[in-house]
Amino acid sequence: MYRKRYLIALLICIWIASLFAGCQSTGRTAGEFIDDVGIAAAVQAKIFDDDLLRSLPIKVTSYQGEVTLTGAVNSRKAKNRAEKLAYSVKGVRRVNNHLKVQ
């Protein structure tokens, strides 16, 4: 329970910080930027909530609903699960799975 509260607080802080970073340099509207931050945060939360993936260094980014996963995982199963979790988030149109199996 404490871990979920911490994660939610962390995601909110990231979202707020992202708002201050501005949309000017990306060419996106504020709404599009917020949507992408929300998508990336939701995918990251699902990864953090997964027993197989939570301890792995997976980075999630999103641009116009296209999610990119980067980092290292310890098995093909983990790579596939991360992709499946990303696709399960509302608003995700495509997943670029660049996770390396080590």
Backbone torsions as a table, in degrees:
resi	resn	phi	psi	omega
1	MET	NA	-46.1	179.8
2	TYR	-62.8	-38.9	-178.7
3	ARG	-64.1	-40.8	179.1
4	LYS	-66.4	-39.7	177.3
5	ARG	-63.3	-42.0	178.9
6	TYR	-62.7	-44.3	-179.7
7	LEU	-63.3	-43.9	179.2
8	ILE	-62.2	-44.7	178.6
9	ALA	-62.1	-41.0	178.8
10	LEU	-63.5	-44.9	-179.9
11	LEU	-64.0	-38.4	177.5
12	ILE	-64.8	-42.3	178.3
13	CYS	-62.3	-42.2	178.5
14	ILE	-62.9	-43.3	179.6
15	TRP	-61.5	-46.5	180.0
16	ILE	-64.0	-43.8	178.7
17	ALA	-61.7	-37.3	179.6
18	SER	-66.0	-34.3	177.4
19	LEU	-61.8	-40.4	-179.3
20	PHE	-73.5	-20.5	179.0
21	ALA	-67.6	-25.8	175.1
22	GLY	87.8	159.5	-178.6
23	CYS	-108.9	-5.5	-173.5
24	GLN	-54.6	-46.8	-173.5
25	SER	-76.9	-15.3	-177.2
26	THR	-95.7	-15.4	-178.7
27	GLY	76.4	12.7	179.2
28	ARG	-102.9	157.3	173.2
29	THR	-74.9	163.9	178.3
30	ALA	-59.8	-38.8	179.4
31	GLY	-63.5	-42.5	177.8
32	GLU	-65.4	-40.8	179.0
33	PHE	-62.5	-45.0	179.9
34	ILE	-64.6	-40.4	177.8
35	ASP	-59.4	-45.2	-179.6
36	ASP	-65.4	-39.8	177.3
37	VAL	-63.2	-42.3	178.8
38	GLY	-64.1	-41.1	178.4
39	ILE	-63.6	-48.7	-179.6
40	ALA	-61.0	-41.3	179.3
41	ALA	-65.3	-39.8	-179.9
42	ALA	-66.7	-41.2	177.8
43	VAL	-64.8	-45.6	-180.0
44	GLN	-60.5	-39.0	178.8
45	ALA	-64.3	-41.0	178.4
46	LYS	-65.3	-38.9	177.8
47	ILE	-64.8	-43.8	180.0
48	PHE	-64.4	-30.4	-178.4
49	ASP	-81.3	-10.5	-176.7
50	ASP	-91.1	127.0	-177.8
51	ASP	-58.7	-36.6	-177.9
52	LEU	-73.8	-30.9	-170.3
53	LEU	-105.7	-20.4	-168.6
54	ARG	-56.4	-31.5	-175.9
55	SER	-94.0	1.9	-176.8
56	LEU	-92.6	145.6	-177.4
57	PRO	-80.6	78.1	-178.5
58	ILE	-105.3	125.1	177.3
59	LYS	-102.3	137.1	-178.3
60	VAL	-121.5	128.2	171.6
61	THR	-129.4	157.9	179.7
62	SER	-141.2	138.8	175.7
63	TYR	-141.4	114.7	-178.5
64	GLN	52.6	42.2	177.1
65	GLY	81.0	1.7	178.0
66	GLU	-99.4	113.4	-175.4
67	VAL	-94.0	137.3	175.3
68	THR	-119.1	127.9	177.9
69	LEU	-107.5	126.4	176.8
70	THR	-132.6	159.2	179.8
71	GLY	128.7	-161.1	-177.1
72	ALA	-125.8	141.4	175.8
73	VAL	-128.8	165.8	-175.2
74	ASN	-99.6	0.4	179.2
75	SER	-161.1	160.8	175.4
76	ARG	-63.5	-36.0	178.8
77	LYS	-60.1	-43.4	179.3
78	ALA	-64.9	-41.3	179.2
79	LYS	-61.1	-46.8	-179.7
80	ASN	-66.4	-38.6	180.0
81	ARG	-65.5	-41.3	178.7
82	ALA	-60.4	-42.5	178.4
83	GLU	-64.1	-44.5	179.6
84	LYS	-61.7	-42.7	178.3
85	LEU	-63.6	-39.6	178.9
86	ALA	-62.4	-44.2	179.0
87	TYR	-64.7	-22.4	-178.3
88	SER	-78.1	-8.0	-179.3
89	VAL	-85.5	132.9	179.5
90	LYS	-61.2	132.9	178.2
91	GLY	99.3	-11.3	179.6
92	VAL	-79.6	121.2	179.2
93	ARG	-95.8	-33.0	-176.5
94	ARG	-153.8	151.0	176.6
95	VAL	-125.1	124.6	172.7
96	ASN	-99.1	105.2	-176.0
97	ASN	-94.5	97.2	179.9
98	HIS	-104.2	23.5	178.7
99	LEU	-69.8	137.2	179.4
100	LYS	-100.3	130.2	176.2
101	VAL	-86.9	123.2	-179.3
102	GLN	-116.1	NA	NA
